[in-house]
Each structure stands twice: as C-alpha cells, then as structure tokens.
Amino acid sequence: MKSKIKDLRSSTGMTQKAFAKRFGIPLSTLRKWEQGESSPPKYVVELIAGNLPASDENQITVSGKEGAVYYYDRSRHLVEDARANCIHITEDLELVKEQNLGLYLDELFDAFYEIQEKFNRDCRFDQQEDILWI
C-alpha cells in the first residue's frame, strides 16, 4: 500500500526532515508512516493536505524591502513570509500593482511582528507576576 503521507511530502519537494519540522511531526514517526510500519490518523492526513504549500499556478512570490520574500496562495487567500507565518487575506490581490504589493506586505508583516512581540512580552510578564488584568 502506497503511503499517502509520502505522496503529500513528495508533492512539496521537501526532505523528510523539512516536512517533519514544518508540520511538527517527529521524524521517526514520519519515517514509519512513509515505510508503512504505522499509519497516521485520517484527520492528520487531511490537516496536512489542507496546509501544503500552494501549487505553482496558485502561488505568487512577492518581493518586499531588504530582500523580504512573501508567498501568496491565491486558492486559500493566505500570505506567508519566509518564517512560515501565515496571514489570511480577505482583499482580492489580483489587481493590486505588483510594485505596491511588496510594500503593503512589508507593512502587514511588520505590524504582525510588532504585535507578536507585544504578545510574547505580555506572556513573559504574566509568567513572572502574580496579577490578573480586569
């Protein structure tokens, strides 16, 4: 029986190590699934399949400032940065000028990193202090 997980990984061109890291699967578990020693639950296969990088015809690569690269998945309306942070986009980006799109995505992800850092700071503070916010 051919492994569905192996087919999914092969379609991405990722190594086992990269695929395992991307989806938070222990490498030994992925190898067992691919070799048919065990099988992943059906929902795991479906979750992975639904979160695979877009095919070439559905993905646009956009360049930002200072070498930043973003990937827009047209079919899922997701923008991803090189750190694998994904943001769902509700606006249709098809007619946005390519030169401007990079700038807009730079601003979007800069704001995301800023709020992510604030969130991390708040969580660290919460772990250190015995207070409740009301």
C-alpha positions as CSV (number, residue, x, y, z in Angstrom):
1,M,0.0,0.0,0.0
2,K,1.4,3.3,-1.0
3,S,1.8,5.9,1.7
4,K,-0.5,9.0,1.3
5,I,1.8,10.9,3.6
6,K,4.8,10.1,1.3
7,D,2.8,11.3,-1.7
8,L,2.0,14.5,0.1
9,R,5.6,15.1,1.1
10,S,6.9,14.3,-2.4
11,S,4.5,16.8,-3.9
12,T,6.2,19.5,-1.9
13,G,9.7,18.6,-2.8
14,M,10.6,18.7,0.9
15,T,13.0,16.4,2.6
16,Q,11.6,14.2,5.4
17,K,13.4,16.4,7.9
18,A,12.0,19.6,6.5
19,F,8.5,18.2,6.2
20,A,8.5,16.8,9.7
21,K,9.7,20.2,11.1
22,R,7.1,22.1,9.1
23,F,4.2,20.0,10.4
24,G,5.6,19.3,13.9
25,I,5.8,15.5,13.3
26,P,8.6,13.6,15.0
27,L,11.0,12.5,12.2
28,S,10.9,8.9,13.3
29,T,7.1,8.9,13.2
30,L,7.1,10.3,9.6
31,R,9.5,7.6,8.5
32,K,7.3,4.9,10.0
33,W,4.3,6.4,8.2
34,E,6.1,6.5,4.9
35,Q,7.5,3.0,5.2
36,G,4.1,1.6,6.1
37,E,5.1,0.5,9.6
38,S,2.2,2.5,11.0
39,S,-0.4,4.8,9.6
40,P,-1.4,8.4,10.6
41,P,-5.0,9.1,11.6
42,K,-7.1,10.2,8.7
43,Y,-7.6,13.6,10.2
44,V,-3.8,14.2,10.3
45,V,-3.5,13.4,6.6
46,E,-6.4,15.8,5.9
47,L,-4.9,18.6,8.0
48,I,-1.5,18.2,6.3
49,A,-3.1,18.1,2.9
50,G,-5.0,21.3,3.6
51,N,-1.9,23.1,4.7
52,L,0.5,22.2,2.0
53,P,2.2,25.0,0.1
54,A,0.3,26.1,-2.9
55,S,0.9,24.7,-6.3
56,D,2.9,26.9,-8.7
57,E,-0.2,28.0,-10.6
58,N,-1.9,29.2,-7.3
59,Q,1.2,30.8,-5.8
60,I,2.7,34.2,-6.4
61,T,6.1,35.2,-5.0
62,V,6.3,38.8,-4.0
63,S,9.5,40.7,-3.1
64,G,9.5,43.2,-0.3
65,K,12.1,45.6,1.0
66,E,15.6,44.4,2.1
67,G,15.2,41.0,0.4
68,A,12.0,40.0,2.1
69,V,10.0,37.4,0.2
70,Y,6.3,36.6,0.6
71,Y,4.2,33.9,-0.9
72,Y,0.6,34.5,-1.8
73,D,-1.6,31.4,-2.2
74,R,-4.5,32.5,-4.4
75,S,-6.6,29.4,-3.7
76,R,-6.5,29.8,0.1
77,H,-6.1,33.6,0.3
78,L,-3.1,33.2,2.5
79,V,0.1,35.2,2.6
80,E,3.2,33.6,4.1
81,D,6.5,35.0,5.0
82,A,9.9,33.2,5.0
83,R,9.4,32.4,8.7
84,A,6.2,30.4,7.8
85,N,3.9,33.0,9.4
86,C,0.6,32.9,7.6
87,I,-2.0,35.7,7.4
88,H,-5.4,35.3,5.8
89,I,-6.2,38.0,3.3
90,T,-9.8,39.0,2.7
91,E,-8.9,41.5,-0.1
92,D,-8.5,40.3,-3.7
93,L,-4.9,40.9,-4.5
94,E,-5.1,40.1,-8.2
95,L,-5.4,43.7,-9.4
96,V,-3.0,45.3,-6.9
97,K,0.0,46.7,-8.6
98,E,3.0,44.4,-8.1
99,Q,5.3,47.2,-7.1
100,N,2.9,48.3,-4.3
101,L,2.0,44.8,-3.1
102,G,5.5,44.2,-1.7
103,L,5.3,47.5,0.2
104,Y,1.8,46.5,1.6
105,L,3.0,43.1,2.6
106,D,6.1,44.6,4.3
107,E,3.8,46.9,6.4
108,L,1.4,44.0,7.1
109,F,4.1,41.7,8.4
110,D,6.0,44.5,10.3
111,A,2.7,45.1,12.2
112,F,2.3,41.4,12.7
113,Y,5.9,41.1,14.2
114,E,5.3,44.0,16.4
115,I,2.0,42.7,17.9
116,Q,3.6,39.2,18.1
117,E,6.5,40.6,20.2
118,K,4.0,42.5,22.4
119,F,2.1,39.3,22.9
120,N,5.3,37.4,23.9
121,R,6.3,40.2,26.3
122,D,2.9,40.1,27.9
123,C,3.0,36.4,28.3
124,R,6.5,36.5,29.8
125,F,5.4,39.3,32.2
126,D,2.3,37.2,33.2
127,Q,4.5,34.2,34.0
128,Q,6.7,36.3,36.3
129,E,4.0,38.4,38.1
130,D,1.0,37.3,40.2
131,I,-1.6,39.7,38.7
132,L,-4.9,39.4,36.9
133,W,-5.9,42.0,34.3
134,I,-9.5,43.1,34.5
